[in-house]
Amino acid sequence: MSQEQSYQLVGANPSPYSRKLRAILRYRRLPHVWKVGTADTLPELAQVRPKLVPLLRLPGEDQWRTDSTPLAHLLEQRHPGQRSIVPVDPGLAFICHLLEDFADEWVNKPMFHYRWHEDATALWAANWIVRDTLPKAHGQALQQAAKFFHDRQRSRMAMVGCTPANAPVIEASYRRLLALLESEVTAGRYLFGSRPSLADFALYGQLAQLTIDPWPQRVCRELAPGVEAWAITLDDAAGIEGEWQPERAAALREGLLEMVGAEYLPFLAANARALAEGAGEVVVSVRGQEYRQAPVAYQGKCYAEIRRRWAGLSGEAQASLRPLLESTACLKWLVNTN
């Protein structure tokens, strides 16, 4: 099959969202060409803005598209029924979106924290990232590029909330996530049955980094070795056959939603208030501990989209979800802005 008949995916192995989208293409058995690089190393991307990965080009098109979540939904539209990753039931589809967003935007904080907080892991990660994205760099050029990237990423830690003051909240969240997953997931067990969903792939994207970076890998292997095996399996799930069996993973979804209600949605609501008020800082209590960071416009859009999806559900679908969302303290953040 020619490249004109295949999806063109540009990303980076150390990028959680690149790994997420590549895993989706693999699972759905959609022909694609995977290229590692950036606009600085691939001439065809020279004019593409913003300079973010992953980038996806559809067969027969010249346009490059970005943002893994809308790209995943675009693939759903283009290939309906072909190993879909969104549950058919509207209520479960909403839960899938909520858990995907939690993985993309909240589990990303442990990923960033563990990658850049510890000196040894930060140096390792900087070298891996530069070797992955700049394969022609060697010697002093490689060392200079790695140092530049290392220093830049560490300078950005406060922007995403990865500060020493927030470290206890972030590390406790990672350990809580590992404990939940370790008790439930196996090679054939996912969030909505024996087939992976969009939410599974979003978790995989972050865990693909957390289970390879030295410091969080040590934590995972100590507390939840099965999670690393689960992530490895999801890297290429093209051979997995399964069914939507939501009853199989009800306890896991409830546990994850408790994390969403106690940690992620309070943060999103506080972020939305800070954006609306023009405040320079988000301040929120997460499980009784103060968490602070700069407001993020994109996460304001995430919260608006979650609430839009909830409001768009039928009365019957909302009624079926209310007991679960109320017991996990999620519901109040979906219907109120305070």
C-alpha positions in Angstrom: 0.0 0.0 0.0 1.4 3.4 -1.0 1.9 6.3 1.4 -1.0 8.1 -0.4 -3.3 5.3 0.8 -2.0 5.3 4.4 -2.3 7.7 7.3 0.9 9.6 8.0 1.7 9.9 11.7 4.5 12.1 13.0 5.4 11.8 16.6 8.0 11.0 19.2 8.5 7.9 21.3 8.8 10.0 24.5 5.5 11.8 23.8 2.5 10.3 25.6 0.1 11.6 23.0 2.1 10.3 20.1 2.2 6.8 21.7 -1.6 7.1 22.4 -2.5 7.8 18.8 -0.1 5.3 17.3 -1.5 2.6 19.6 -5.0 3.5 18.4 -4.0 3.2 14.8 -2.4 -0.1 15.5 -5.4 -1.5 17.4 -7.8 -0.4 14.7 -5.6 -2.0 12.0 -5.5 1.2 10.0 -2.6 1.4 7.5 -0.2 4.1 8.6 3.4 5.2 8.4 5.0 6.2 11.6 7.7 8.9 11.4 9.8 10.2 14.4 10.7 13.8 14.1 9.6 17.4 14.4 9.1 20.4 12.1 12.8 21.1 12.6 13.9 17.7 11.2 11.2 16.8 8.7 11.0 19.3 5.7 7.3 18.5 5.0 6.4 20.0 8.4 8.3 23.3 8.0 5.1 25.4 7.7 3.0 23.5 10.1 1.7 25.4 13.2 1.6 24.8 16.1 4.8 22.7 16.4 3.3 20.0 18.4 3.2 16.2 18.1 1.5 14.0 17.2 0.6 15.2 13.7 -1.7 13.2 11.5 -2.2 13.4 7.7 -5.2 11.6 6.2 -4.7 9.5 3.1 -4.8 11.7 0.0 -4.6 15.0 1.9 -1.9 17.6 2.4 -3.2 19.0 5.6 -1.6 18.0 8.9 -3.9 17.8 12.0 -3.0 17.8 15.7 -4.5 17.0 19.1 -4.9 13.3 19.9 -8.5 13.5 21.2 -10.2 15.1 18.2 -8.0 12.9 16.0 -9.3 9.8 17.7 -12.8 10.9 17.2 -12.1 11.7 13.6 -10.9 8.1 13.1 -14.2 7.0 14.7 -16.1 9.0 12.1 -14.1 7.8 9.2 -14.1 4.1 10.2 -17.4 3.5 12.0 -17.7 0.0 13.4 -14.1 -1.0 12.5 -12.8 -2.0 15.9 -14.3 1.2 17.5 -12.7 2.4 20.8 -15.8 4.3 22.0 -18.5 2.2 23.8 -21.9 2.2 22.0 -23.9 3.0 25.0 -24.2 6.8 25.3 -23.7 6.8 29.1 -20.6 4.6 28.9 -19.3 6.8 26.0 -19.5 9.8 28.3 -17.6 8.0 31.1 -15.1 7.0 28.5 -14.5 10.6 27.5 -14.3 11.7 31.1 -11.7 9.1 31.9 -9.8 9.9 28.8 -9.6 13.5 29.7 -8.5 12.7 33.2 -5.6 10.6 31.8 -4.6 13.2 29.2 -4.7 16.2 31.5 -4.3 15.0 35.1 -2.2 11.7 34.8 0.1 13.8 32.7 1.1 15.7 35.8 2.8 12.6 37.4 4.4 11.9 34.0 5.9 15.4 33.9 6.8 15.5 37.5 8.6 12.1 37.6 10.4 12.8 34.4 11.9 16.2 35.3 12.0 16.4 39.1 14.8 14.0 39.9 18.2 14.9 38.5 19.2 11.4 37.3 15.9 10.7 35.6 15.8 14.2 34.0 19.3 13.7 32.5 18.3 10.3 31.2 15.1 11.6 29.7 16.7 14.6 28.0 19.2 12.4 26.3 16.5 9.8 25.2 14.3 12.6 23.8 17.0 14.2 21.9 18.3 10.9 20.5 14.8 10.0 19.5 13.9 13.3 17.7 17.3 14.3 16.4 18.8 11.0 15.2 21.6 12.8 13.3 23.0 14.6 16.3 26.2 13.2 17.8 28.9 14.2 20.1 29.0 17.8 21.3 25.9 18.7 19.2 23.9 15.9 21.0 25.1 17.0 24.4 24.2 20.7 23.8 20.8 19.8 22.5 20.1 17.5 25.5 21.2 20.2 27.9 19.0 22.8 26.2 16.0 20.5 26.3 16.7 19.5 29.9 16.9 23.1 31.0 13.9 24.2 29.1 11.6 21.4 30.4 12.7 22.0 34.0 12.0 25.7 33.6 8.4 24.8 32.6 7.6 22.6 35.6 5.8 25.3 37.6 3.6 26.1 34.5 2.1 22.6 34.7 1.9 22.4 38.5 5.0 20.2 39.0 6.5 22.1 41.9 8.0 20.8 45.1 5.0 22.1 47.0 2.6 20.1 44.8 4.8 17.0 44.7 3.0 15.2 47.6 -0.4 15.6 45.8 1.1 14.4 42.4 3.0 11.4 43.8 0.1 10.3 45.9 -2.2 10.4 42.8 0.3 8.2 40.8 0.5 5.7 43.6 -3.3 5.7 44.0 -3.7 5.1 40.2 -1.2 2.2 40.3 -3.0 0.5 43.2 -6.4 0.7 41.3 -5.0 -0.6 38.1 -2.9 -3.4 39.6 -5.9 -4.9 41.3 -8.0 -5.0 38.1 -6.1 -5.0 34.8 -4.6 -7.9 33.0 -3.6 -8.4 29.4 -7.2 -9.0 28.5 -9.0 -6.7 30.9 -9.8 -3.1 30.1 -12.0 -0.3 31.4 -15.1 -1.4 29.6 -14.5 -5.1 29.0 -12.1 -7.3 27.1 -11.5 -4.7 24.4 -9.6 -1.4 24.9 -11.4 1.9 24.8 -10.2 5.5 24.1 -9.8 5.9 27.8 -7.5 2.9 28.0 -5.3 4.3 25.2 -5.1 7.6 27.0 -4.0 5.9 30.2 -1.6 3.9 28.2 0.0 7.0 26.6 1.0 8.3 30.0 1.9 4.9 31.5 4.1 4.2 28.5 6.3 7.0 29.8 5.9 6.3 33.5 6.9 2.7 33.0 10.1 3.5 31.0 11.5 6.6 32.8 13.8 5.3 35.5 12.2 6.9 38.7 8.5 6.2 38.0 9.4 2.8 36.6 11.0 1.8 39.9 7.8 3.0 41.7 5.6 1.0 39.3 7.7 -2.2 39.6 7.6 -2.0 43.4 3.9 -1.3 43.7 2.2 -2.6 40.6 4.3 -4.7 38.2 1.2 -5.8 36.4 0.6 -2.3 35.2 3.8 -2.3 33.3 2.9 -5.5 31.6 -0.6 -4.1 30.7 1.0 -1.0 29.1 3.4 -3.1 27.1 0.5 -5.1 25.7 -1.4 -2.0 24.7 1.5 -0.7 22.7 0.4 -2.9 19.8 -3.0 -4.4 20.4 -3.8 -5.2 16.8 -4.2 -8.9 17.7 -6.6 -8.3 20.6 -10.2 -9.5 20.0 -12.7 -8.6 22.7 -16.2 -7.3 23.6 -17.8 -4.4 25.4 -18.5 -6.0 28.8 -18.9 -3.0 31.2 -19.9 -5.2 34.1 -16.4 -6.7 34.2 -14.7 -3.5 35.1 -17.3 -1.7 37.1 -15.2 -1.5 40.3 -12.2 -0.2 38.4 -14.2 2.6 36.7 -15.7 3.5 40.0 -12.3 3.8 41.6 -11.0 6.0 38.7 -14.1 8.1 38.9 -13.5 8.6 42.6 -10.1 10.0 41.6 -11.7 12.2 39.0 -14.2 13.6 41.5 -11.7 14.1 44.3 -8.7 15.4 42.3 -9.3 16.3 38.6 -12.7 17.9 38.5 -12.1 20.2 41.5 -8.9 21.3 39.7 -10.8 21.9 36.4 -13.4 24.0 38.2 -10.8 26.1 40.0 -8.9 26.5 36.7 -12.1 27.7 35.0 -12.8 30.2 37.8 -9.3 31.6 37.5 -9.6 32.0 33.8 -13.0 33.7 34.1 -11.6 36.1 36.8 -8.3 36.8 35.1 -6.5 35.4 38.1 -2.8 34.5 37.7 -3.0 31.4 39.9 -5.2 28.4 40.4 -5.6 27.5 44.1 -7.5 24.4 45.0 -7.7 21.8 47.8 -7.0 18.3 46.6 -7.8 15.7 49.2 -7.2 18.3 51.9 -3.8 19.5 50.5 -3.3 22.8 48.8 -2.5 22.7 45.1 -1.3 25.7 43.1 -0.4 26.4 39.5 -0.9 28.9 36.7 -4.3 28.7 34.9 -4.3 26.8 31.6 -6.7 27.9 28.8 -6.7 24.4 27.1 -7.9 22.8 30.3 -10.6 25.4 30.5 -11.8 24.1 27.1 -11.6 20.5 28.5 -13.9 21.4 31.3 -16.4 23.1 29.0 -16.3 20.1 26.7 -17.0 17.6 29.6 -19.9 19.7 30.7 -21.2 20.0 27.2 -21.2 16.3 26.7 -23.0 15.8 30.0 -25.7 18.3 29.1 -26.0 16.6 25.7 -27.0 13.3 27.2 -30.6 12.2 27.2 -32.5 12.3 30.4 -32.5 8.5 30.5 -28.7 8.4 30.1 -28.2 11.0 32.7 -30.5 9.1 35.1 -28.6 5.9 34.6 -25.3 7.6 35.5 -26.4 9.8 38.4 -26.0 7.3 41.2 -22.4 6.5 40.1 -21.4 10.1 39.5 -23.0 11.2 42.7 -21.3 8.5 44.8 -17.9 9.4 43.3 -18.4 13.2 43.9 -18.3 13.9 40.1 -21.9 15.0 39.6 -21.7 18.3 41.4 -18.8 19.4 39.1 -20.9 18.6 36.0 -24.0 20.5 37.0 -22.6 23.4 38.9 -19.8 25.9 38.2 -19.1 26.7 41.9 
